[in-house]
Amino acid sequence: MQALEQMQAELFPAVALTAGEIEAWRRKEPLTVSQWAVRYRMVTDGPWKGNWRNEHTPYLIEPMDTWGRPHVREVWVIGPLQGGKTQIAYNCWGYGQHYDQAWALFVMADEKSAARVSKERLQPIIKTSPALRQLLTGSPLDLGNYELRMQASMTYMGWPRSEAYLATFPIPQVFLDEVDLWPVPRKDTMDAVDLSKARTTTFPHTSKVLGVTTCTVEDALGWENLCKCQEVRVYMARCPLCGELQIMRREQLRWDEG
């Protein structure tokens, strides 16, 4: 028996795992994206600084959790200005970094916006999240304006004119922000949305695409991609008088005189 154990020890010597390897193999608590945000996301600006609270914007819960379902490949969210749409992308991105160590691409309207979102949004989210902060490598090069480096993943910042970022190596998770504000592509080129989404083709069963934009016109990129989805959902508000759910159409809005 001892000889067998000694032979096994020689064939399969014990190896000390690194902190990154231990974290990668650690079984994660089964949380939805919205639950993850409550547990690990800190809001660093705006009127509700502090721990993320779903009750502040309950209409964001369903899009976040839908994106997090294993069988869902692509989600599009179209809504009003300052409605919290981009917060969906931030929370889904953080969830993907923590649970999947997924390489990601964030595409903004222009280079200035990409650098600002990296510096003023994503970097503070990493620094204030106990789950994401421990995934940093410790290098001073971890957090840059165009690249965010973690132990097992990279997040790249892109924009419609940054062909090098939009068309090079495969990326499993892509986040597209305010696509209706992007420059109109030339007729002889692929638009930046399709170019970005093409990065995920190497991961047909695990890729994730999230597009968010403010409502504009019906032939814009946002509506065009929304209409390609297999299912379209409309947010409904509950009437405080009759209790029925209503679509918030302009002709149905009523307010007190004056």
C-alpha positions in Angstrom: 0.0 0.0 0.0 2.8 2.4 0.9 4.6 1.5 -2.3 1.5 2.4 -4.3 1.0 5.7 -2.5 4.7 6.5 -3.1 4.4 5.7 -6.8 1.3 7.9 -7.1 3.0 10.7 -5.3 5.9 10.5 -7.8 3.6 10.4 -10.8 1.3 13.1 -9.5 3.3 15.4 -7.3 1.4 18.0 -5.3 1.7 21.5 -6.7 0.9 24.7 -4.9 -1.8 26.7 -6.7 -1.4 30.4 -7.3 -4.0 32.9 -5.9 -5.3 33.4 -9.4 -5.7 29.6 -10.0 -7.5 29.2 -6.7 -9.9 32.0 -7.5 -10.5 30.7 -11.0 -11.5 27.2 -9.6 -13.4 28.5 -6.6 -17.1 27.7 -6.8 -19.0 30.9 -7.2 -22.2 31.6 -5.3 -25.2 31.2 -7.8 -26.3 34.8 -8.2 -28.2 36.6 -10.9 -26.6 39.8 -12.4 -29.0 42.0 -10.3 -28.1 40.0 -7.1 -24.4 40.3 -7.9 -24.7 44.1 -8.3 -26.3 44.3 -4.8 -23.5 42.2 -3.3 -20.5 43.6 -5.2 -21.2 46.8 -7.0 -20.6 50.3 -5.5 -22.0 53.4 -7.1 -19.3 56.1 -7.1 -21.2 59.1 -8.6 -24.8 60.5 -8.9 -27.5 61.0 -6.3 -27.4 57.4 -4.9 -23.7 56.8 -4.0 -22.9 53.7 -2.1 -24.0 50.1 -2.4 -26.0 49.3 -5.6 -29.7 49.1 -4.7 -32.1 47.5 -7.2 -35.1 49.3 -5.7 -33.9 52.6 -7.1 -34.3 51.4 -10.7 -36.4 48.2 -10.6 -36.9 48.3 -14.3 -33.2 47.4 -14.9 -33.5 44.1 -13.1 -35.1 42.1 -15.9 -32.7 43.2 -18.7 -29.7 42.5 -16.5 -30.9 39.0 -15.4 -32.0 38.2 -19.0 -28.4 38.9 -20.2 -27.1 36.6 -17.5 -29.1 33.5 -18.5 -26.9 30.9 -20.1 -28.9 30.4 -23.2 -29.2 34.1 -24.1 -26.7 35.4 -26.6 -27.8 38.9 -27.3 -29.8 41.6 -25.5 -30.8 45.1 -26.8 -32.2 47.8 -24.5 -33.8 51.0 -25.9 -35.0 53.6 -23.4 -35.2 57.3 -22.4 -32.3 59.6 -21.6 -30.8 59.2 -18.1 -32.8 56.0 -17.5 -29.9 53.9 -16.3 -29.4 51.9 -19.5 -25.6 52.0 -19.4 -25.7 50.8 -15.7 -27.0 47.5 -17.1 -23.8 47.2 -19.2 -21.6 48.1 -16.3 -23.2 45.5 -14.0 -23.3 42.8 -16.7 -19.6 43.5 -17.5 -18.6 43.2 -13.8 -20.6 40.0 -13.5 -18.8 38.6 -16.5 -15.4 39.5 -15.2 -16.1 38.0 -11.8 -17.8 34.8 -12.8 -16.3 34.0 -16.2 -13.1 36.0 -16.4 -14.4 36.9 -19.8 -12.4 39.0 -22.3 -14.6 41.9 -23.2 -15.0 44.8 -25.6 -16.7 48.1 -24.7 -17.6 50.2 -27.8 -18.5 53.9 -27.3 -19.5 56.6 -29.8 -16.0 58.1 -30.1 -12.4 57.8 -28.7 -12.9 60.5 -26.1 -16.0 58.8 -24.7 -14.2 55.4 -24.6 -11.3 56.8 -22.6 -13.7 58.7 -20.2 -15.8 55.7 -19.5 -12.7 53.6 -18.8 -11.3 56.2 -16.4 -14.5 57.6 -14.8 -16.7 54.5 -14.7 -15.1 51.1 -15.2 -11.9 51.8 -13.2 -13.8 53.1 -10.1 -16.1 50.1 -10.3 -13.1 47.7 -10.2 -11.4 49.6 -7.4 -14.6 49.7 -5.2 -15.8 46.2 -5.8 -14.4 43.5 -3.4 -14.9 40.9 -6.1 -13.2 42.7 -9.0 -10.4 44.4 -7.0 -8.9 41.1 -6.1 -8.7 40.1 -9.8 -6.1 42.8 -10.6 -2.6 41.6 -11.2 -1.0 44.4 -9.1 0.8 45.9 -12.1 0.7 49.7 -12.6 -0.4 48.9 -16.2 -3.6 47.1 -15.1 -5.9 50.1 -15.5 -5.4 52.2 -18.7 -7.7 54.4 -20.7 -8.1 51.8 -23.5 -7.2 48.5 -21.8 -8.2 47.1 -18.4 -6.1 44.1 -17.4 -7.1 41.4 -14.9 -5.5 38.1 -13.9 -7.3 36.1 -16.5 -9.0 38.6 -18.8 -8.6 41.9 -20.7 -11.2 44.5 -21.4 -10.7 46.7 -24.5 -12.3 50.1 -25.1 -13.3 50.7 -28.7 -15.2 53.2 -30.9 -16.6 53.0 -34.5 -13.4 54.4 -36.1 -11.1 52.1 -34.1 -10.9 49.2 -36.7 -7.9 47.6 -34.9 -10.0 47.1 -31.8 -13.2 46.1 -33.6 -11.8 43.6 -36.1 -8.9 41.7 -34.6 -8.9 38.8 -32.2 -12.0 37.0 -30.8 -13.9 38.4 -27.8 -16.7 36.5 -26.0 -18.5 39.5 -24.4 -19.2 42.7 -26.3 -21.0 45.8 -24.9 -22.3 48.5 -27.2 -23.3 51.9 -25.8 -25.5 54.5 -27.4 -25.3 53.0 -30.9 -27.8 55.5 -32.4 -25.2 58.2 -31.7 -22.5 56.4 -33.7 -21.3 57.8 -37.0 -23.3 56.6 -40.0 -21.2 53.9 -41.8 -20.3 54.2 -45.5 -22.4 52.1 -47.8 -19.4 50.0 -48.8 -18.4 49.0 -45.3 -19.8 46.9 -42.5 -21.3 49.0 -39.7 -19.5 49.1 -36.3 -22.2 47.1 -34.6 -21.9 44.1 -37.0 -18.2 44.5 -36.9 -18.1 44.3 -33.1 -20.6 41.4 -32.9 -18.5 39.5 -35.4 -15.8 39.3 -32.8 -18.0 36.8 -30.9 -18.4 34.2 -33.7 -15.6 32.0 -32.2 -17.9 31.5 -29.1 -21.2 30.4 -30.6 -22.5 28.8 -27.4 -21.1 31.1 -24.8 -20.9 34.6 -26.3 -22.8 37.6 -24.9 -23.7 40.9 -26.7 -25.4 43.8 -25.0 -26.5 46.9 -26.9 -28.1 49.9 -25.2 -29.2 53.2 -26.7 -31.5 56.1 -26.3 -34.7 55.9 -28.3 -34.4 57.8 -31.6 -35.8 56.9 -35.0 -37.1 53.5 -36.4 -34.4 53.1 -39.0 -31.5 53.7 -36.5 -29.1 50.9 -35.5 -30.8 50.3 -32.1 -34.2 49.6 -33.5 -32.8 47.6 -36.4 -31.0 45.2 -34.0 -33.9 45.1 -31.6 -36.3 44.0 -34.4 -33.9 41.1 -35.2 -34.3 39.7 -31.7 -36.4 36.5 -31.2 -38.4 38.2 -28.4 -39.2 41.9 -27.8 -40.5 43.0 -24.4 -42.0 46.4 -23.5 -41.8 48.0 -20.1 -45.2 48.6 -18.5 -45.9 50.8 -15.5 -48.7 50.1 -13.1 -51.4 52.8 -12.9 -51.7 54.1 -9.3 -55.5 54.5 -9.7 -56.7 51.3 -11.4 -53.7 49.1 -10.7 -53.5 47.9 -14.4 -50.2 47.7 -16.3 -49.9 50.3 -19.0 -47.5 50.9 -21.8 -46.2 54.5 -21.3 -47.4 56.0 -24.6 -47.5 59.8 -24.8 -51.2 59.9 -25.6 -52.0 58.0 -22.4 -50.1 60.4 -20.1 -52.3 62.5 -17.8 -51.3 65.2 -15.3 -53.1 67.6 -13.0 -54.1 70.9 -14.4 -51.3 73.4 -13.9 
